[in-house]
């Protein structure tokens, strides 16, 4: 294969993987923060 195509595949795959990891970490962080506020302050999970 052409080196340019391989480079494009690697960069595209890395961008997709990093964005997926970022979304997963953000989702878990937000969920953890909401549960923490629910336990500590009795706040609603839907605010």
Secondary structure, DSSP 4 states (H G I P E B T S, - for coil): --HHHHHHHHHHHHHHHHHHHHHHHHHHHHHHHHHHHHHHH---TT-
